[in-house]
Structures are given as C-alpha cells and as structure tokens.
Amino acid sequence: MSPGRTVPRAAVAAACAVLAAALLTQSARADGPPGTREDSTAPVRIDPHDPDLRMVQGATLAPAKVLNIKSIVESDDGSERRQDTNDNVTFSLQAEVLFGKDSAKLSPDALSRIDTIASEAKKQNATRLRVFGFTDNLGSAAHGLTLSKQRADAVQQELAGELGSSVTFDIRGYGEQYPIADNATEAGRKKNRRVEVSFPRAGE
C-alpha cells in the first residue's frame, strides 16, 4: 500500500465480517456438540505469587490449564476415524460405509465396523456412550435432522445388542450442524455425512 493511501471503511468492514464468520465457523467445529467438549481445568491449584516461580519482574502467570493431547488415526480413504484425547475416545464413520443413499438401514459391511467400536467400549469399561448423527447441508434442514437421528438410532441399536443392558446411551441427530469440512465440495460433504460414537477413556 502506498504511504498516505487510505482504505475505504466499507472494505475494512467487509474484511472484518469475513474474518468474524471464519472464526465463528472454526469455533463451532472445534467445540463440537454439547457433551463432547474436553475439560481443561488444572487438577491442582497453582499460586501465581509463589516465589519459587522466579518470574521476571512485572510478569503475571496465565491461568493454569491441562493441554489436551489428541491422537488421530484415519483410514486411507477417510471413511473411518478414531480420535483419542485426555478424556474421550471418539469413532467417526462416514455414512456411506454404514448406509445406502438417503437410508437409515445398516449395510452388512457396517456391522463389523460397529463391532470394533463395541469391543473398544468394553475395553474402556464404558457404561455411557454418545451416538450422534450428522448430515451435509443438501436438502432441507428438517430432513437432515430426521435422517441423522434415524441413523444414530440404527447404530445405537446395534451397539446395545453387543454391549447389553448395563450401558446407557445419549442419542442425537444434529443434521447439518457441526460440520467438520467444507460443504461447498462433495469431498467435504462426504466427511460431514457421518455417525460419531464417543465414550470416556478408562482411568489409567
């Protein structure tokens, strides 16, 4: 930009609006649905005035928090994804590997994939599982909500048969909410059409 040249206020406002929208989208993706947010509260209280901290004069200590370490393993074609964090294990399966197009009927191939999730839930001694369904933004929002809930129900019923009556479930259909990719492309929409199953990690 040349010295002394000014930027029109309208251009600045437009740029700020785009940036704000991008930040809100990233925030929504990072947070995820209610019940899936990680606890970053520090397990012990740290005294910011403790002389042993030997801080530079005038410096202040930021609030203590636990860094959430994530381990992500994804299949080569992206159809399956496992994420391990400090608190939770989350499996994400693309709808195409579980159901036919616009269907909530499980395919034969889906059963072995769900069995893998059930085995890990048993290993982690999980007694409460979250099963959430999601769609892309094509079609009506109402249809997306209905289909995503029906798909979550189908996966939950199969898991319940594997895990027995001692396990409880939180089942939700979120439709096009909480996208993890850009709905402007088919590759992104494919990632967004998914069912996620999550449960707490067993204490070490």
C-alpha positions in Angstrom: 0.0 0.0 0.0 1.3 3.5 -0.9 2.2 5.8 2.0 -0.8 8.0 2.8 -3.3 5.9 1.0 -6.4 5.1 3.0 -8.6 2.0 2.8 -12.4 2.6 2.4 -14.3 1.9 5.6 -16.7 -0.4 3.7 -13.8 -2.6 2.6 -12.5 -2.7 6.2 -16.0 -3.6 7.5 -16.4 -6.3 4.9 -13.0 -7.8 5.7 -13.8 -7.8 9.4 -17.2 -9.6 8.7 -15.4 -12.3 6.7 -12.8 -12.8 9.4 -15.5 -13.0 12.2 -17.5 -15.5 10.2 -14.4 -17.7 9.7 -13.6 -17.5 13.4 -17.1 -18.5 14.3 -17.1 -21.4 11.9 -13.7 -22.7 13.3 -15.0 -22.2 16.9 -18.1 -24.3 16.1 -16.0 -27.1 14.6 -13.6 -27.1 17.5 -16.3 -27.2 20.2 -18.4 -29.9 18.7 -21.8 -30.9 20.1 -22.7 -30.5 23.8 -21.3 -33.2 25.9 -18.2 -33.7 23.8 -16.1 -30.7 25.0 -12.9 -31.6 26.9 -12.2 -30.4 30.4 -9.0 -28.3 30.6 -9.3 -27.5 34.2 -6.0 -27.9 36.0 -6.1 -30.7 38.6 -4.1 -28.7 41.2 -4.2 -25.0 42.3 -1.1 -23.0 41.3 -0.3 -20.0 43.4 0.7 -17.2 41.0 2.5 -15.4 43.8 4.7 -18.3 44.8 8.3 -17.0 45.0 9.7 -20.3 43.7 8.2 -19.5 40.3 11.1 -17.0 39.7 9.1 -14.9 37.2 10.5 -11.8 35.5 9.7 -8.7 37.4 6.3 -7.4 36.3 5.3 -10.6 34.6 2.0 -12.4 35.5 1.1 -16.1 35.4 -1.6 -17.1 32.9 -4.5 -19.3 34.2 -3.4 -22.9 34.5 -4.9 -25.5 32.2 -4.3 -29.0 31.0 -3.2 -29.4 27.4 -5.5 -31.8 25.6 -3.3 -34.2 23.7 -5.1 -35.7 20.7 -4.2 -38.9 18.8 -6.0 -39.3 15.5 -5.9 -42.4 13.3 -7.8 -42.3 10.0 -8.2 -45.0 7.3 -6.6 -44.3 3.9 -9.9 -43.5 2.3 -11.1 -41.3 5.2 -14.2 -43.5 5.8 -13.2 -44.3 9.4 -11.5 -42.1 12.0 -10.6 -42.7 15.7 -9.6 -39.8 18.0 -8.2 -40.3 21.5 -8.0 -37.4 23.9 -7.3 -37.0 27.6 -10.9 -37.7 28.4 -12.7 -39.4 25.4 -12.4 -42.0 22.7 -14.4 -41.0 19.5 -15.1 -43.1 16.5 -16.4 -41.3 13.3 -17.8 -43.4 10.5 -18.8 -41.8 7.2 -22.5 -42.5 6.3 -21.5 -44.2 3.0 -19.8 -47.1 4.8 -22.8 -47.6 7.1 -25.9 -46.9 5.0 -27.2 -46.7 1.5 -28.0 -43.3 0.0 -30.7 -41.4 2.0 -31.2 -44.6 4.1 -31.0 -45.4 7.7 -30.7 -49.2 7.2 -27.3 -50.6 8.1 -25.4 -52.3 5.4 -23.8 -55.7 6.0 -20.3 -54.1 6.0 -21.4 -51.7 8.8 -21.8 -54.5 11.4 -18.1 -55.4 11.6 -17.2 -51.7 11.9 -19.7 -51.2 14.8 -18.4 -54.4 16.4 -14.9 -52.8 16.5 -16.4 -49.9 18.4 -18.3 -52.1 20.8 -15.0 -54.0 21.6 -13.2 -50.8 22.4 -16.1 -49.6 24.6 -15.8 -52.9 26.5 -12.0 -52.5 26.8 -12.5 -48.9 28.2 -15.2 -50.2 30.6 -17.6 -47.6 29.2 -21.0 -47.5 30.7 -22.4 -44.5 28.8 -22.0 -43.9 25.1 -22.9 -40.9 22.9 -24.1 -41.7 19.4 -24.5 -38.6 17.3 -25.7 -38.5 13.6 -24.8 -35.7 11.1 -25.6 -34.9 7.5 -24.4 -32.4 4.9 -26.3 -29.2 4.1 -28.1 -30.6 0.9 -31.8 -30.9 1.1 -34.0 -29.4 3.8 -32.7 -28.9 7.4 -35.7 -30.8 8.7 -35.0 -33.9 6.6 -31.3 -33.7 7.7 -32.3 -33.7 11.3 -34.7 -36.7 10.9 -32.2 -38.8 8.8 -29.3 -38.1 11.2 -31.4 -39.2 14.2 -32.6 -42.3 12.4 -29.0 -43.2 11.6 -27.8 -42.6 15.1 -30.7 -44.8 16.3 -29.7 -47.6 14.0 -26.1 -47.6 15.2 -27.2 -47.4 18.8 -29.4 -50.4 18.5 -26.6 -52.5 17.1 -24.3 -51.3 19.9 -26.9 -52.1 22.5 -27.1 -55.6 21.3 -23.4 -56.0 21.6 -22.9 -54.3 25.0 -26.0 -55.3 26.9 -28.4 -53.5 29.2 -25.8 -52.2 31.6 -24.8 -49.5 29.1 -26.8 -46.3 28.6 -26.9 -44.1 25.5 -27.2 -40.4 24.7 -28.5 -40.3 21.1 -28.8 -37.2 19.0 -29.4 -36.2 15.4 -27.8 -32.9 14.6 -28.4 -32.7 10.8 -26.1 -30.2 9.2 -24.9 -28.7 12.4 -21.3 -29.1 13.5 -19.7 -29.7 10.1 -16.1 -30.9 10.1 -15.4 -30.0 6.5 -16.5 -27.5 3.8 -20.0 -28.3 2.5 -19.1 -26.4 -0.7 -17.4 -29.5 -2.2 -18.6 -33.2 -2.4 -15.4 -34.3 -0.6 -16.3 -32.0 2.3 -20.0 -33.1 2.3 -18.9 -36.7 2.4 -16.9 -36.1 5.6 -19.9 -34.3 7.1 -22.3 -37.2 6.5 -21.3 -39.3 9.5 -22.1 -41.0 12.7 -19.9 -40.4 15.7 -19.7 -42.7 18.8 -17.8 -41.5 21.8 -17.3 -42.5 25.4 -14.9 -41.7 28.3 -11.5 -43.2 28.4 -10.8 -45.6 31.2 -8.7 -44.1 34.0 -5.0 -45.0 34.0 
